[in-house]
Structures are given as structure tokens and as C-alpha cells.
Amino acid sequence: MDFMEELKYQVDLLSAMNRKLSRDEKMLRLICETSNSAFLYYSYEEGTFSTVANWDYFFDFTVTDLRDLTRLYDSVEDEYVIPLREVLFIENQKLKSQAIDVKLKGRHICMEVEVSIVYDALDHPTDKIIRFRDVTKFNTQNDELTYLAYYDILTGLYNRNYFVRLLGEYIRRAEEENETVAVMFLDFDDFRRVNDGMGIIVGDELVQMFGQFLSDLLGDNVIISHFNSDLFCIGIYSPCGARSVETIYKTITERLKKPFKLSGGQEIFITVSAGVAEYPEAATKTLELINCAEIVMFKAKSMGKDKVLYYDGTILDDFLKNVTIENKLKDAVFQQNFIMYYQPQFRTMDRALRGVEALIRWKDDNGKMISPAVFIPIAEKNGAIVPIGAWVIEESLKAFAAWKRKYHYPMIMSLNISAIQYRQPDFIDKVLQLMDKYEISPEEIELEITESILIDDFTEITEKLVVLRDIGVKISLDDFGTGYSSLSYLKGLPIDTLKIDKSFIDTVITDENTRIITESIIYMVKKLGFETIAEGVETEEQFRYLNEIDCDNIQGYFLGKPMPSDKIENLLADMTA
């Protein structure tokens, strides 16, 4: 190869290398410029700095020598100056790389500063690369995740998990210091009426406002959590003085004397039921302590709501007893391990059989009879009342149909229906299907409701009662006089029969005031066109008196106790003989 060819080869090689370098440079420049980073390069040999990529995004000045680094310190918030100086000179610590987060002064930018040092074979630094990276979004997301890990979104109070953790620390500290820890469990009374009547958005706003009020009670040794829905929990270390349970509960009740004014203009009054349990009296473990407070709170609700109740052993025993019953009840529902009794109702004027009221009975596996007053509320709480109620209706109508075919006696079957049954979308259809199945006319069926059901679900249940009554089914209002009734209230109800509660009948002979009330009820109710039934009639004297004041029907031990189906057949046989 001659000289010219060699020269041409070298020129071509150099050109190729330049093109490659140009491409590499372009690639590196694009990588740098499209990143959210800026780079500062320092050559130890030359003692010079060079800025690369998005330097202008972070800073409005350049760095050319060591003196310019002071401008970097002036650019960050004061608390980060010393850490920044230390990381910029990690070679003094013989480190190869290190990174810290800093915040730029006067700007909402969080910046990661990462320093890397290149050393030669003798461990002398030769090059330094300082990268500045925007991590604002990452840190914001991280902050949000941290917030979600500890706080409730709706109220800003501690969430349940973090509250449990903090309460556990309280208990460990109390064990060491021989102190007390109190837990107060709070629940709105009748909150479902707010959600159902005004919507869940209004309900959420109410919960939020109550939570904001509770946040004012936070302080040293007082933690508060929004558990879920309308449930709140307060933990108090060494409850005394301003942070005593009594003081905190009084503060809450004083606030609740005034309505919460919502953004939509609504003003809502609420009450709360509260249960209190203390370490170590009630429990020594965190979750057990919370559970005890919750159990006591539910007991407070069952005693009339709007009150605080303190833990004692009997409350827990009753709860455990109910849990046992609930577990047995599930098996009884599955096995249909119930029996039906029927209590006769008689016309007062001639003692003729008017009809019977269907009453469920339950014998557990040990042959022990469990009162409906015990297991029905449990069944309503856990939803078992729906299959139980369906079974009661079908068993009663089946027996009723058999009596009709055999004795042809005109009578009425009265069935007790819970609010939960009424709320089932297919309730009316199922009742009509069973009436058709057993060839029973609507006029022969009487559905009993209680005043408390109407108070809780007035509109929904009244609408269904109107449909049933239009079909011909009789509607009876049970336990009249023990709830919220008024004449104006009664006038708006689609009822046919009113049952006077046993509490009036018990003292009607001995107490003049009771007699006046009873006579007034019967007189006014008959004016409204309702039929009357007196419950709990147990003596001849009571019967004669009720006959004198024109009570239409009686029900009670005097003429007939609750009895199984075969005893009702004997009664019908006597009536038709």
C-alpha cells in the first residue's frame, strides 16, 4: 500500500470514528436532556466544572470553579446546607458514592443530589459526577402512601391499624409504669336513618364533621381513630383530669346538644352510644381491650342508646352467652330445628275463637327451651331471621290449611313479621305464593307489626302494608302503648287491628290511671274503625272488665296458653262439636 492509499485509509478511519463519536455524543445528550436530571462534572486534574443536561431547570447560574459551589448552598433551604456540603465532598471520607434529598429554597421542588467519585489505581480521585434529580413527584406519592398507612382519608384521624399499634404501645408502657389505659368505643345512634333518608354523601359529611370535632380532643396521651362507617375509638393513657373518660364524654355530649350544619344546609342532631373498657381490669391485650369496649357499647345501645356504659364482667358473660346461642342458632336454621306453638284469640262477647297467633319455639340440642325474646334479636342482627321467618310463615300456613280442611272453622292466622323481613324485595311475592300454595284467602291472614318497626322504616314498610291491605290481608299493630304512638300517627297507618300491650292489662284492675288510659285507647281506637285485642289477659276479673269497656277480643292464659298444633285441633274439635 502506497502512501496515498495509507493516508486515505487513515482519513476514512478517522471519519468513521468521528461519526461514531458524534452518534454517541448525540445519544448521550438526548439521554441527559430527556431525563429529569442535571449533571455537574468536576475534573480534579484541571480543577474545572462543567454543567450538562437540564441544569437550567434547577438553577439560574453556572458553576465553573469551587467558589461557585457556595451558590448551590444558597439555593437550598437552610436545614439542608450542611448535609449538602458533606455529600459534595465525600472524597474527604474516602467514599465512592452517596446521595441525599434536599429542597430548593422558594420552590416546591425536592431534589436528589447523588455524588460519584472515580479513583485511580493509587486511590486518588480523578473525576467527580454530581447528579441533580427531581424526586418531587416520587416523594409526594411516598408521602401519600405514608399518610394512607396511618390516617383515615375521610376524617384525618388515625386509621384502625395504626390506632391498634399505638394503643399496643400504650399498654406496654402502662405495664412498665403500672398505669391504666382506657378505651372508649363510640357509635352513632340510628345512623342508618341518615344514610337511608338523606343519602350516603350526607352521611359521610356528618361522619367527617364529627371526626373533625373529635380531632380537637387529641393530645398528649390521647389517640383517636375512625374505625369505619360511624364507629370511632378513643385511647387514653392514664385517664385523669382533663383527659379522664368522664371529661371527654361530657365534652362530646355537650357538643351533641347542637346540630351539625352540613354544606347542603341541613341541620342534623345526633346522639352516640359509648362503651368503656380499661387495662388491666377488662383485658391485658390490645385487641381484647378494644373488643370489650365494643361489646359494652352494644350493650349501651340495647339499653336505650345515648349513654355511656362501663365494662363489668356480667356484660361480657352475657355477650359470650349470646355468641353461643348465635352459633347454635345457625345450626338450628340449617336443620330447621324449631317447633310452632299457637296462642288462641277469643271474642270477648261470646268467647268464640277468633283465630290464633303463630309463635316460634326452639329447643336446643340439650332439650333446653330458649326464649324467643333471646334468640329473635340475635337472629335479626345476624340475618338469620329471614330464613327463620320464611319457615314460620310456611309452617303456620300449612297447619292452618290442614285445620280448615278438617274443621271448616272460620278463623284468622296472625303472623309476626320483623322489619328485616319486610325489607326483603320479594317479601310480598313470597307471602302471596304461599297463600296460593295452601289455598288460603288474604282475609284469613293477619300480619303483626310493632311500633318500633314503623319508627325505623316508616315509609318503606307503610308502602308494603298498603299493598298487602289492598289485597285483603289484615294488618295488626302489636304492643300498642309501649312506643311512640299518637292518634295522628295511627290515622295514617293502613291497619285493621290494634293490640293493647300486656303492661296495661297487668294493672288495669288495681290502678285507676291505667284504667283511664285503657278505656280512652279502646274508645278512640274504635272510633277510628280498628278492631281491638287485649294481650296478657290472665284472670276472670280482667276479662269481665275488658268486656264491659267493649274490648273486641282477648288473648292470654285465662282462656288459652300457647299450644302445639294438636292442641289447637282439640280446641277446634270442641268449637265445631
Helices and strands as residue ranges (DSSP letters): H 3-34, E 37-43, E 48-53, H 55-58, G 66-68, H 69-75, G 78-80, H 81-88, G 90-93, E 97-103, E 110-119, E 125-134, H 136-150, H 160-177, E 181-188, H 191-198, H 200-215, E 222-228, E 231-237, G 241-243, H 245-255, E 260-261, E 267-268, E 272-279, H 286-302, E 308-310, H 313-335, E 339-347, E 353-363, E 369-370, H 372-382, H 385-407, E 412-416, H 419-423, H 427-437, G 442-444, E 445-450, H 451-456, H 458-471, E 474-480, H 487-491, E 497-500, H 502-506, H 512-527, E 531-535, H 540-548, E 553-555, H 565-576
